[in-house]
Amino acid sequence: MTDHADVKEPKLKPIVEPIIKEAISNNVDAEQQVIVHGQYRAGEFGDGIRIWKSTFLCDQHSTHKSRLIYTEGVSSYPVWTLLAPGEKINFMLVFSGLPKGCRQFDLREIIPQPDGFEIKNIRRNTTDVYHVNFNY
């Protein structure tokens, strides 16, 4: 009796159709993440900020939405981070990866009430680390 099975190498190499290769190459890199360093300054009467889990990076040339996977330095809905008049807060948002072919995207908070933020036309860079001012 042997400890291993006899394995024969296949004589033919598997064929992967070009359309399948293209679909795979356009896919999101599962290990990649996008980091957004945010800054927000309260108005003259003070303010509050919170980030909803329904905040996404939306590729402008496809239907892809990178989901928010981690926040640091700012509250998540429903809790508010309250700021004194003129106070500035710096925070970080980490998103799942964007498609390899993405060149420009929007950061959108998709919420069931008015005043969700939207920052448009963020140009993709090679590091996928961005600095965004949330006062608009």
VMD Tcl script that draws the C-alpha trace (Angstrom):
set ca {
  {0.00 0.00 0.00}
  {1.30 3.49 -0.87}
  {0.70 6.82 0.86}
  {-0.09 8.66 -2.34}
  {-2.14 8.10 -5.42}
  {-0.63 7.87 -8.85}
  {-1.39 11.17 -10.56}
  {-0.97 11.50 -14.28}
  {-0.35 14.87 -15.86}
  {-2.98 15.84 -18.43}
  {-1.79 15.69 -22.01}
  {-3.64 18.83 -23.02}
  {-3.28 22.26 -21.45}
  {-6.64 23.78 -20.44}
  {-7.91 26.43 -22.82}
  {-9.30 29.64 -21.34}
  {-11.47 31.61 -23.73}
  {-10.32 35.24 -24.37}
  {-13.61 36.64 -23.06}
  {-13.04 34.83 -19.74}
  {-9.46 36.15 -19.54}
  {-10.72 39.70 -20.12}
  {-13.43 39.37 -17.47}
  {-10.87 38.13 -14.95}
  {-8.37 40.90 -15.76}
  {-11.06 43.59 -15.35}
  {-12.11 42.21 -11.99}
  {-11.38 43.92 -8.70}
  {-8.21 42.85 -6.95}
  {-9.64 41.19 -3.84}
  {-6.67 42.16 -1.65}
  {-6.58 45.80 -2.66}
  {-8.10 48.50 -0.49}
  {-8.68 52.20 -1.03}
  {-7.89 54.62 1.79}
  {-9.55 58.01 2.07}
  {-8.15 60.46 4.61}
  {-10.98 62.89 5.31}
  {-11.05 66.31 6.88}
  {-14.10 68.24 8.05}
  {-14.33 71.65 9.75}
  {-17.42 72.71 11.72}
  {-19.13 75.98 10.93}
  {-19.31 79.02 13.19}
  {-22.11 77.49 15.29}
  {-20.62 74.01 15.65}
  {-21.65 70.91 13.81}
  {-21.70 67.14 13.77}
  {-20.53 64.46 11.39}
  {-21.16 60.75 11.04}
  {-20.48 58.24 8.31}
  {-23.12 55.79 7.15}
  {-22.17 52.25 6.17}
  {-23.95 53.03 2.90}
  {-21.00 55.18 1.78}
  {-19.38 53.97 -1.43}
  {-16.73 54.73 -4.01}
  {-18.60 54.63 -7.33}
  {-16.64 54.00 -10.51}
  {-17.79 56.57 -13.07}
  {-17.50 54.17 -16.01}
  {-19.16 51.07 -14.60}
  {-21.77 50.06 -12.04}
  {-19.09 49.03 -9.52}
  {-19.38 50.33 -5.95}
  {-16.52 49.78 -3.48}
  {-18.00 49.27 -0.04}
  {-16.91 50.93 3.19}
  {-15.16 48.35 5.36}
  {-13.56 50.40 8.15}
  {-13.70 53.86 9.73}
  {-11.34 55.49 12.18}
  {-11.61 58.85 13.95}
  {-15.27 59.51 13.13}
  {-18.58 58.06 14.32}
  {-20.69 55.68 12.30}
  {-24.45 56.16 11.94}
  {-26.47 56.58 14.14}
  {-23.91 58.21 16.50}
  {-22.74 61.77 15.80}
  {-19.25 63.15 16.33}
  {-20.02 66.64 17.68}
  {-17.68 69.52 16.89}
  {-17.31 72.93 18.52}
  {-17.47 76.04 16.31}
  {-14.54 75.97 13.86}
  {-13.23 72.64 15.18}
  {-11.52 70.41 12.62}
  {-11.64 66.61 12.55}
  {-9.38 64.27 10.60}
  {-10.52 60.71 9.97}
  {-9.88 57.70 7.77}
  {-12.22 55.58 5.65}
  {-11.13 52.26 4.15}
  {-12.99 50.84 1.16}
  {-12.83 47.60 -0.79}
  {-10.80 47.78 -4.00}
  {-11.81 49.55 -7.20}
  {-11.76 47.79 -10.58}
  {-8.36 47.85 -12.27}
  {-9.76 49.87 -15.16}
  {-11.26 52.61 -12.97}
  {-9.76 56.03 -13.73}
  {-12.20 58.34 -11.92}
  {-14.79 57.81 -9.20}
  {-17.23 59.55 -6.87}
  {-17.42 59.18 -3.10}
  {-21.14 58.96 -2.27}
  {-23.11 58.58 0.93}
  {-26.34 56.91 -0.16}
  {-28.83 57.49 2.67}
  {-32.62 57.63 3.11}
  {-32.66 61.31 4.07}
  {-31.51 64.62 2.56}
  {-27.96 65.95 2.71}
  {-25.91 62.82 2.09}
  {-22.50 63.96 0.94}
  {-21.16 63.43 -2.54}
  {-17.65 64.24 -3.71}
  {-17.37 63.88 -7.46}
  {-14.60 63.37 -9.96}
  {-11.83 61.95 -7.80}
  {-9.00 61.00 -10.15}
  {-7.54 57.57 -9.50}
  {-3.88 57.47 -8.54}
  {-1.37 54.64 -8.33}
  {-1.39 54.43 -4.52}
  {-5.19 54.39 -3.98}
  {-4.69 56.75 -1.02}
  {-6.65 60.01 -1.16}
  {-7.04 63.18 0.90}
  {-10.55 64.63 0.74}
  {-12.06 67.76 2.27}
  {-15.67 66.99 3.26}
  {-16.66 70.68 3.45}
  {-18.37 71.56 0.21}
}
mol new
graphics top color blue
foreach p $ca { graphics top sphere $p radius 0.5 }
foreach p [lrange $ca 0 end-1] q [lrange $ca 1 end] { graphics top cylinder $p $q radius 0.2 }
display resetview
